[in-house]
């Protein structure tokens, strides 16, 4: 990890979507798609999709906390997926698509719980936030073909119909926090 960097790990449905959203943020140094939260070591995409490993599709973000805070990352996380649905994001259904924050230390846990509680009480969402907040045990990078997927495959149907609208939503909501703004 680069000097002065921090790491955050989020699961908000398909990792192609969340990776594409966070890659455009100022202060984000890298985003790696992967798996976490399950019991199988070094799972493959096929194993995770079988719903037998307990892993979620996640992203691991390396960021500069002097440029973007963990709380700001959480704000983007909560507002670019639906944190009120259990084991589902749109048509992607299963425990691998659950909404989860894997904290790396006690400070991240406290911030995540505070942000979640504040948003839940705000009435911003139609239902209660079901995002779980869990300690990170292991992170396994996904296969190479999953990394930078949207950037490499913008015309692929799933990317065009599902990922692109999420990226556009982030561009609209967070225009002042993006690399090219």
Kinemage of the C-alpha trace (Angstrom):
@kinemage 1
@onewidth
@group {chain A} dominant
@subgroup {mainchain}
@vectorlist {calphas} color= white
{ca unk a 1} P 0.000 0.000 0.000
{ca unk a 2} L 1.280 3.445 -0.916
{ca unk a 3} L 2.457 5.741 1.859
{ca unk a 4} L -0.480 7.770 3.155
{ca unk a 5} L -3.023 5.390 1.644
{ca unk a 6} L -5.955 3.633 3.241
{ca unk a 7} L -8.104 0.705 2.122
{ca unk a 8} L -11.880 0.218 2.079
{ca unk a 9} L -13.802 -2.911 1.055
{ca unk a 10} L -17.433 -2.708 -0.099
{ca unk a 11} L -19.950 -5.079 -1.642
{ca unk a 12} L -22.798 -3.367 -3.449
{ca unk a 13} L -23.954 -5.904 -5.994
{ca unk a 14} L -22.043 -6.634 -9.160
{ca unk a 15} L -18.417 -5.609 -8.757
{ca unk a 16} L -18.276 -4.345 -12.349
{ca unk a 17} L -20.718 -1.600 -11.309
{ca unk a 18} L -19.080 -0.567 -8.069
{ca unk a 19} L -15.578 -0.680 -9.534
{ca unk a 20} L -16.588 1.633 -12.401
{ca unk a 21} L -18.202 4.120 -10.011
{ca unk a 22} L -15.217 4.390 -7.668
{ca unk a 23} L -12.530 4.454 -10.366
{ca unk a 24} L -13.741 7.900 -11.413
{ca unk a 25} L -13.395 9.435 -7.936
{ca unk a 26} L -10.706 11.925 -7.019
{ca unk a 27} L -8.451 10.452 -4.317
{ca unk a 28} L -9.044 6.840 -5.321
{ca unk a 29} L -5.710 5.304 -6.272
{ca unk a 30} L -6.894 1.848 -7.307
{ca unk a 31} L -9.918 -0.426 -7.238
{ca unk a 32} L -9.647 -4.220 -7.320
{ca unk a 33} L -12.676 -6.440 -7.849
{ca unk a 34} L -12.743 -9.556 -5.702
{ca unk a 35} L -14.486 -11.753 -3.178
{ca unk a 36} L -14.853 -11.617 0.594
{ca unk a 37} L -17.047 -12.736 3.450
{ca unk a 38} L -17.123 -16.454 2.784
{ca unk a 39} L -15.394 -19.607 3.898
{ca unk a 40} L -13.779 -20.931 0.707
{ca unk a 41} L -10.140 -19.933 0.179
{ca unk a 42} L -9.222 -18.451 -3.217
{ca unk a 43} L -12.692 -18.851 -4.745
{ca unk a 44} L -13.345 -18.609 -8.450
{ca unk a 45} L -16.152 -16.593 -10.010
{ca unk a 46} L -18.006 -19.799 -10.808
{ca unk a 47} L -17.725 -20.989 -7.198
{ca unk a 48} L -18.993 -17.663 -5.851
{ca unk a 49} L -21.895 -17.704 -8.339
{ca unk a 50} L -22.820 -21.211 -7.120
{ca unk a 51} L -23.846 -19.546 -3.814
{ca unk a 52} L -21.926 -22.232 -1.895
{ca unk a 53} L -18.889 -20.196 -0.748
{ca unk a 54} L -20.595 -17.456 1.275
{ca unk a 55} L -18.499 -14.832 -0.506
{ca unk a 56} L -19.843 -11.551 -1.842
{ca unk a 57} L -18.625 -9.761 -4.936
{ca unk a 58} L -16.700 -6.818 -3.494
{ca unk a 59} L -14.279 -4.106 -4.432
{ca unk a 60} L -11.202 -3.131 -2.503
{ca unk a 61} L -10.407 0.565 -2.825
{ca unk a 62} L -7.003 2.040 -2.094
{ca unk a 63} L -7.447 5.749 -1.526
{ca unk a 64} L -5.733 8.873 -0.222
{ca unk a 65} L -7.580 9.917 2.966
{ca unk a 66} L -6.156 13.435 2.546
{ca unk a 67} L -8.216 13.747 -0.659
{ca unk a 68} L -11.305 11.621 0.045
{ca unk a 69} L -12.473 10.402 3.439
{ca unk a 70} L -13.878 7.006 4.341
{ca unk a 71} L -17.198 8.731 5.136
{ca unk a 72} L -17.261 10.272 1.632
{ca unk a 73} L -16.608 6.849 0.100
{ca unk a 74} L -19.487 5.474 2.167
{ca unk a 75} L -21.760 8.251 0.922
{ca unk a 76} L -21.025 7.277 -2.676
{ca unk a 77} L -21.407 3.580 -1.823
{ca unk a 78} L -24.847 4.032 -0.261
{ca unk a 79} L -26.155 6.305 -3.010
{ca unk a 80} L -25.028 4.259 -6.019
{ca unk a 81} L -26.694 0.960 -5.135
{ca unk a 82} L -29.860 -0.086 -3.299
{ca unk a 83} L -28.902 -0.777 0.330
{ca unk a 84} L -32.479 -1.779 1.211
{ca unk a 85} L -32.646 -5.085 -0.651
{ca unk a 86} L -31.381 -8.354 0.784
{ca unk a 87} L -29.132 -10.417 -1.501
{ca unk a 88} L -30.135 -8.482 -4.599
{ca unk a 89} L -29.229 -5.576 -6.838
{ca unk a 90} L -31.631 -5.192 -9.739
{ca unk a 91} L -31.782 -8.469 -11.652
{ca unk a 92} L -28.646 -9.794 -9.903
{ca unk a 93} L -29.966 -12.088 -7.169
{ca unk a 94} L -28.096 -14.146 -4.584
{ca unk a 95} L -25.971 -13.746 -1.465
{ca unk a 96} L -22.952 -12.849 -3.607
{ca unk a 97} L -24.744 -9.561 -4.429
{ca unk a 98} L -25.461 -8.560 -0.842
{ca unk a 99} L -24.841 -5.056 0.435
{ca unk a 100} L -21.916 -5.186 2.857
{ca unk a 101} L -19.152 -3.042 4.293
{ca unk a 102} L -16.074 -4.968 5.410
{ca unk a 103} L -14.251 -2.750 7.869
{ca unk a 104} L -10.475 -2.850 8.278
{ca unk a 105} L -10.284 -1.336 11.765
{ca unk a 106} L -12.433 -0.057 14.627
{ca unk a 107} L -12.510 3.486 13.267
{ca unk a 108} L -13.977 2.290 9.957
{ca unk a 109} L -16.563 0.230 11.858
{ca unk a 110} L -17.625 3.254 13.906
{ca unk a 111} L -17.846 5.535 10.867
{ca unk a 112} L -19.780 2.920 8.867
{ca unk a 113} L -22.287 2.384 11.672
{ca unk a 114} L -22.751 6.145 12.142
{ca unk a 115} L -23.244 6.825 8.417
{ca unk a 116} L -25.658 3.894 8.079
{ca unk a 117} L -27.690 5.017 11.125
{ca unk a 118} L -27.827 8.623 9.920
{ca unk a 119} L -29.009 7.585 6.454
{ca unk a 120} L -31.526 5.129 7.897
{ca unk a 121} L -33.027 7.856 10.092
{ca unk a 122} L -33.041 10.417 7.271
{ca unk a 123} L -35.811 8.652 5.381
{ca unk a 124} L -33.752 8.953 2.183
{ca unk a 125} L -34.541 5.354 1.239
{ca unk a 126} L -37.956 3.720 0.890
{ca unk a 127} L -37.111 0.980 3.380
{ca unk a 128} L -34.629 0.206 6.143
{ca unk a 129} L -30.975 -0.174 5.161
{ca unk a 130} L -29.997 -3.857 5.278
{ca unk a 131} L -26.284 -3.339 4.574
{ca unk a 132} L -24.252 -5.481 6.939
{ca unk a 133} L -21.087 -4.182 8.578
{ca unk a 134} L -18.565 -6.952 9.152
{ca unk a 135} L -14.856 -7.268 9.916
{ca unk a 136} L -12.716 -8.056 6.902
{ca unk a 137} L -11.118 -11.463 7.251
{ca unk a 138} L -9.783 -12.159 3.760
{ca unk a 139} L -9.964 -10.484 0.382
{ca unk a 140} L -9.395 -12.531 -2.749
{ca unk a 141} L -8.856 -10.641 -6.018
{ca unk a 142} L -11.159 -11.746 -8.811
{ca unk a 143} L -9.864 -13.175 -12.046
{ca unk a 144} L -8.031 -10.750 -14.355
{ca unk a 145} L -10.902 -10.565 -16.835
{ca unk a 146} L -13.096 -8.957 -14.122
{ca unk a 147} L -10.654 -6.102 -13.464
{ca unk a 148} L -11.473 -2.780 -15.203
{ca unk a 149} L -14.334 -4.642 -16.862
{ca unk a 150} L -16.515 -1.658 -17.715
{ca unk a 151} L -13.594 0.372 -19.091
{ca unk a 152} L -12.637 -2.518 -21.359
{ca unk a 153} L -16.202 -3.558 -22.322
{ca unk a 154} L -18.446 -0.464 -22.349
{ca unk a 155} L -20.600 -1.802 -25.203
{ca unk a 156} L -21.161 -5.237 -23.670
{ca unk a 157} L -24.961 -5.393 -23.079
{ca unk a 158} L -24.809 -5.683 -19.266
{ca unk a 159} L -22.351 -2.795 -19.108
{ca unk a 160} L -24.438 -0.624 -21.427
{ca unk a 161} L -27.735 -1.320 -19.650
{ca unk a 162} L -26.686 -1.693 -15.993
{ca unk a 163} L -23.182 -0.342 -15.330
{ca unk a 164} L -23.354 2.796 -17.506
{ca unk a 165} L -26.473 4.179 -15.748
{ca unk a 166} L -24.792 3.728 -12.340
{ca unk a 167} L -21.668 5.496 -13.569
{ca unk a 168} L -23.821 8.319 -14.958
{ca unk a 169} L -25.717 8.578 -11.661
{ca unk a 170} L -22.416 8.944 -9.805
{ca unk a 171} L -21.282 11.582 -12.310
{ca unk a 172} L -24.477 13.543 -11.670
{ca unk a 173} L -24.481 13.199 -7.876
{ca unk a 174} L -20.754 13.634 -7.312
{ca unk a 175} L -19.545 15.821 -10.177
{ca unk a 176} L -17.280 17.863 -7.873
{ca unk a 177} L -15.526 14.756 -6.559
{ca unk a 178} L -14.611 13.184 -9.892
{ca unk a 179} L -11.215 13.039 -11.546
{ca unk a 180} L -12.246 14.919 -14.674
{ca unk a 181} L -14.339 17.606 -12.994
